[in-house]
Amino acid sequence: MGATLVRAMKNFNVESRAHQLIGKDKTRAAPMHPGTKEAVAAVVSRYPEIPEKIYRKDDQLLSRLKDVYVDSTDPLHEMKHEDLSPAKEEFRAPKQTMTSVFLNIEVDNIPKGKISIVEAMTILNKHKQSPQTLTAERIAEEYCLNILDTNALLEHFRPFNVTIIQQNKEKEQIEDQ
């Protein structure tokens, strides 16, 4: 019941109120900060001709503005179909890894500068096992990657560690009731 009453009050005389707002000559400016008022007053007291210049109509500028003619055409209509096609990317063949063979993942080509998830996991695991032999520079060269991205990959991402905890047979186990 309350929502209906509120909605009715909001929608009361909406069109008339909208016409009043649209019909107003000027919107009211936001109030100035006291420091701004003081700065404006100081500038006006120092240069009293500024407010006069701001509000004065300059006939010379208006006549120049009337001489300006802008003719514009939409460039999309003039473009050929070939221009709208995406840029040709260079691709590289994916590296065959044991995990991609077992997971049955078929990737035909990979854009240069990118790697697949399987390759990323392989790189991270190999780097974790031997960081001295598999450096960021070597990975970047082998997989056609940016050296900064490769350093970020090796610094911020870690492969999953699977830890199997052996249960102690001597401890009592809690049984479900």
Secondary structure by P-SEA (a helix, b strand, c coil): caaaaaaaaaacaaaaaaaaaaaccccccccccaaaaaaaaaaaaaccaaaaaaacccaaaaaaaaabbbbbbccccccccccccccbbbbbcccccaaaaaacccccccccccccaaaaaaaaaaaaaccccccaaaaaaaacccaaaaaaaacccccbbbbbbbbcccccccccc
